[in-house]
Amino acid sequence: MKQNRKSGQGMVEYIIIVAVIALAAIAVFGIFGDTIRAKMAGGVKQLDTDKGAEADATLSTTSQQYLKDLK
């Protein structure tokens, strides 16, 4: 009986650690989302000169506006 409790306790601790890491990742992407998108758009602009104007348009909008524009 004690072995089952220890096994269950270890699983709960693992789930809590995974949840904390997931929340931290969500927070980091929320804070740095605009920066990450701007860096990616800059890279796309450098790689594909035909689509450069679209990358510039993406840079001028925030994450919140970008999400509102999605259909």
Secondary structure as GFF3:
##gff-version 3
##sequence-region A 1 71
A	DSSP	alpha_helix	2	47	.	.	.	ID=ss1
A	DSSP	three_ten_helix	49	51	.	.	.	ID=ss2
A	DSSP	alpha_helix	52	59	.	.	.	ID=ss3
A	DSSP	alpha_helix	63	69	.	.	.	ID=ss4
###
